[in-house]
Amino acid sequence: MKNYLIISLFGAVAAMAYACDKFTDVHQEFIEGGELVYAPKLDSVSVVAGENRVSLSMWYYNGHNLKETVVYWNSQQDSLVIDLIPFSIKSGMDSIDVIVPDLPENAYSFYLQNIDGNGNRSVLASAFGSVYGSDFQSLITNRRIREIHMQEGGFEVSWLAADETLIFTELRYVDSTTGQEKVVRKPAQSTSTYAIRVKENQFSYRSLYIPEPQAIDTFYTAWSDPIALPE
């Protein structure tokens, strides 16, 4: 998994360098045409990874007169225009979060430009982040069980070591008292204790992963085949 991320990010370096040169050329044309009045630049921006999308957290300083923010990526071939009017950006420091959807799995360089009510544009701000999808999904597997111990009123599962991107395990079973199917979610720890009564002495489980800390989307494995409890 780590090799995959390193290769993906390395592949983006050439595109990032090309995009920087392209934006520099455009900026130089503006300067040669005469002095410009610039709109306020973004104070800062961060990218949070997701499944075929990212979340942009954008901070503005005195952005109350701004009309829109344009987000560029893919060497400026793709863009998203964010209408700032509904957000009512305040003077001083203020921030908004926006989703950029429908992105193929890759590492990205984003360039952001503010435009004010008079059409003045800001200097570009940049941010970098990754998008995950089917490739990451294909790498994740159900956490392996070391052993199961029966206890009074339930049982305990000891797990083998897991990848650091694992965050939860869900256990699905039929309650022997009510006959209803239920799902229990537990954090990714070395052991999990379940105070439940399981019909037919079996359960299924699946593992939940996030590709990066704070990622906005969770990836799920398929449910396992039924696991029999020891006699």
NULUMFI-455689 format. One record per residue (C-alpha): residue in one letter; residue number from 1; x, y, z. Coordinates in Angstrom, 1 decimal. Example, Ala and Ser with C-alpha at 12.3 -4.5 7.8 and 13.67 -1.06 7.14 Angstrom:
NULUMFI-455689
res,n,x,y,z
A,1,12.3,-4.5,7.8
S,2,13.7,-1.1,7.1
END
This chain:
NULUMFI-455689
res,n,x,y,z
M,1,0.0,0.0,0.0
K,2,2.8,2.4,0.9
N,3,4.6,1.6,-2.4
Y,4,1.5,2.5,-4.3
L,5,1.2,5.9,-2.6
I,6,4.8,6.7,-3.2
I,7,4.6,5.8,-6.9
S,8,1.4,7.9,-7.3
L,9,2.9,10.9,-5.6
F,10,6.1,10.6,-7.6
G,11,4.1,10.5,-10.8
A,12,2.5,13.8,-9.9
V,13,5.8,15.7,-9.5
A,14,6.3,16.3,-13.2
A,15,2.8,17.5,-13.6
M,16,3.2,19.9,-10.6
A,17,6.3,21.4,-12.2
Y,18,4.6,21.9,-15.5
A,19,1.6,23.5,-13.9
C,20,3.8,25.9,-11.9
D,21,5.6,27.0,-15.1
K,22,2.3,27.6,-16.9
F,23,0.9,29.7,-14.2
T,24,4.1,31.7,-14.0
D,25,3.8,32.5,-17.7
V,26,0.3,33.8,-17.3
H,27,1.3,35.9,-14.3
Q,28,4.1,37.5,-16.3
E,29,1.7,38.4,-19.1
F,30,-0.4,40.4,-16.6
I,31,2.6,42.3,-15.3
E,32,3.8,43.2,-18.8
G,33,0.3,44.6,-19.6
G,34,0.5,47.1,-16.7
E,35,0.0,47.4,-13.0
L,36,-2.8,45.2,-11.6
V,37,-5.1,45.6,-8.7
Y,38,-5.1,42.2,-6.9
A,39,-8.0,40.6,-5.0
P,40,-7.0,39.2,-1.6
K,41,-5.2,35.9,-1.9
L,42,-6.3,32.9,0.1
D,43,-4.7,32.9,3.6
S,44,-4.3,29.2,3.6
V,45,-5.9,26.0,2.1
S,46,-5.7,22.4,3.1
V,47,-6.8,19.3,1.2
V,48,-8.5,16.3,2.9
A,49,-8.6,13.0,1.0
G,50,-11.8,11.2,0.0
E,51,-13.1,8.5,-2.3
N,52,-13.0,10.1,-5.8
R,53,-13.3,13.5,-4.2
V,54,-11.5,15.9,-1.8
S,55,-12.6,18.4,0.7
L,56,-10.9,21.8,0.5
S,57,-10.7,23.9,3.7
M,58,-10.1,27.5,2.6
W,59,-9.2,30.4,4.9
Y,60,-9.8,34.0,3.9
Y,61,-8.5,37.2,5.4
N,62,-10.7,40.2,4.6
G,63,-12.4,38.3,1.9
H,64,-15.8,40.0,2.4
N,65,-15.6,41.6,-1.0
L,66,-14.8,38.5,-2.9
K,67,-17.2,37.1,-5.4
E,68,-15.8,33.6,-6.2
T,69,-12.9,31.3,-5.9
V,70,-11.7,29.2,-8.9
V,71,-10.0,25.9,-8.2
Y,72,-7.7,24.6,-11.0
W,73,-6.2,21.1,-11.3
N,74,-4.9,18.8,-14.0
S,75,-2.6,21.5,-15.4
Q,76,-5.4,24.0,-15.5
Q,77,-7.4,21.8,-17.8
D,78,-10.1,21.3,-15.2
S,79,-11.6,23.8,-12.8
L,80,-14.4,24.4,-10.3
V,81,-15.9,27.9,-9.7
I,82,-17.1,28.4,-6.1
D,83,-19.7,31.1,-5.7
L,84,-18.8,32.8,-2.4
I,85,-22.0,34.9,-2.1
P,86,-24.0,32.2,-0.3
F,87,-21.2,31.8,2.2
S,88,-21.3,35.5,3.3
I,89,-17.5,35.6,3.9
K,90,-16.8,38.0,6.9
S,91,-14.0,40.5,7.3
G,92,-11.0,39.4,9.3
M,93,-10.4,35.6,9.2
D,94,-13.2,33.3,7.9
S,95,-13.2,29.9,6.3
I,96,-15.4,27.6,4.2
D,97,-15.2,23.9,3.3
V,98,-16.0,22.8,-0.3
I,99,-16.1,19.4,-1.9
V,100,-14.4,18.9,-5.3
P,101,-16.2,15.8,-6.7
D,102,-15.7,13.3,-9.5
L,103,-11.9,13.0,-9.3
P,104,-10.0,10.0,-10.6
E,105,-7.8,8.3,-8.1
N,106,-4.5,10.2,-8.2
A,107,-2.2,12.7,-6.5
Y,108,-3.2,16.3,-7.3
S,109,-1.9,19.8,-7.3
F,110,-4.6,22.4,-6.8
Y,111,-4.3,26.1,-7.6
L,112,-6.8,28.5,-6.3
Q,113,-7.6,32.1,-7.3
N,114,-10.0,34.6,-5.8
I,115,-12.0,37.1,-7.8
D,116,-13.6,40.1,-6.3
G,117,-16.7,42.0,-7.3
N,118,-14.8,44.2,-9.7
G,119,-13.3,41.3,-11.5
N,120,-9.8,41.7,-10.0
R,121,-8.0,38.4,-9.5
S,122,-5.7,37.3,-6.7
V,123,-2.3,35.7,-6.8
L,124,-2.6,31.9,-7.0
A,125,-2.5,29.8,-3.8
S,126,-1.6,26.1,-4.1
A,127,-2.4,22.9,-2.2
F,128,-1.6,19.3,-2.7
G,129,-3.5,16.1,-1.9
S,130,-4.5,12.6,-2.9
V,131,-7.7,11.0,-4.1
Y,132,-8.5,7.4,-3.5
G,133,-10.7,4.9,-5.3
S,134,-10.8,1.4,-6.7
D,135,-7.1,0.9,-6.5
F,136,-7.0,1.5,-2.7
Q,137,-10.2,-0.6,-2.4
S,138,-8.5,-3.5,-4.0
L,139,-5.7,-3.4,-1.5
I,140,-7.7,-3.7,1.7
T,141,-8.6,-7.0,3.3
N,142,-10.5,-8.2,6.3
R,143,-8.4,-8.3,9.4
R,144,-7.4,-11.8,10.3
I,145,-8.6,-13.5,13.5
R,146,-6.0,-15.0,15.8
E,147,-8.4,-16.9,18.0
I,148,-11.8,-16.7,19.7
H,149,-12.5,-17.4,23.4
M,150,-16.0,-18.1,24.7
Q,151,-16.9,-16.1,27.8
E,152,-20.0,-16.0,30.1
G,153,-22.6,-14.0,28.2
G,154,-20.5,-13.7,25.0
F,155,-17.1,-14.1,23.5
E,156,-13.8,-12.4,22.8
V,157,-11.9,-12.1,19.5
S,158,-8.2,-11.8,19.4
W,159,-7.0,-10.2,16.2
L,160,-3.7,-10.4,14.2
A,161,-1.8,-7.1,13.7
A,162,-3.5,-4.8,11.2
D,163,-2.5,-2.0,8.8
E,164,-2.5,1.5,10.4
T,165,-5.2,2.6,8.1
L,166,-7.7,0.2,9.7
I,167,-10.1,2.1,12.0
F,168,-13.0,-0.3,12.8
T,169,-14.3,-3.8,12.6
E,170,-18.0,-4.5,12.2
L,171,-19.5,-7.8,13.3
R,172,-22.8,-9.0,11.9
Y,173,-25.0,-11.6,13.6
V,174,-28.5,-12.8,14.3
D,175,-29.6,-12.2,17.9
S,176,-30.6,-15.6,19.3
T,177,-33.3,-13.9,21.5
T,178,-35.0,-11.6,19.1
G,179,-34.1,-13.2,15.8
Q,180,-33.1,-9.8,14.4
E,181,-29.9,-9.2,12.4
K,182,-27.6,-6.8,14.2
V,183,-24.3,-5.1,13.5
V,184,-21.8,-4.1,16.2
R,185,-18.9,-1.8,15.4
K,186,-15.6,-1.9,17.5
P,187,-12.4,0.2,17.3
A,188,-9.3,-1.5,15.8
Q,189,-7.8,-2.9,18.9
S,190,-5.9,-6.2,19.5
T,191,-8.9,-7.8,21.2
S,192,-12.7,-7.2,20.9
T,193,-15.2,-8.4,23.5
Y,194,-18.8,-9.0,22.5
A,195,-21.5,-9.4,25.1
I,196,-24.0,-10.9,22.7
R,197,-26.1,-14.0,22.1
V,198,-25.5,-15.3,18.6
K,199,-28.0,-17.5,16.8
E,200,-26.5,-20.7,15.3
N,201,-23.2,-19.8,16.9
Q,202,-21.8,-17.9,13.9
F,203,-21.1,-14.4,12.7
S,204,-19.6,-12.5,9.8
Y,205,-17.4,-9.4,10.0
R,206,-15.8,-6.8,7.8
S,207,-13.0,-4.2,8.2
L,208,-13.2,-0.4,7.8
Y,209,-10.3,1.7,6.5
I,210,-9.5,5.3,5.9
P,211,-6.6,6.0,3.5
E,212,-5.3,9.0,5.4
P,213,-5.9,10.5,8.9
Q,214,-9.0,12.8,8.8
A,215,-10.1,11.3,5.4
I,216,-13.8,12.2,4.7
D,217,-14.7,8.7,3.3
T,218,-14.4,5.2,4.8
F,219,-13.6,2.1,2.7
Y,220,-15.3,-1.2,3.6
T,221,-14.3,-4.7,2.8
A,222,-16.8,-7.3,1.9
W,223,-18.5,-9.3,4.7
S,224,-16.5,-12.4,5.5
D,225,-17.9,-15.9,5.2
P,226,-19.7,-17.1,8.4
I,227,-17.3,-17.7,11.3
A,228,-18.2,-20.5,13.7
L,229,-17.9,-19.9,17.4
P,230,-15.9,-22.6,19.3
E,231,-17.9,-25.2,21.2
END
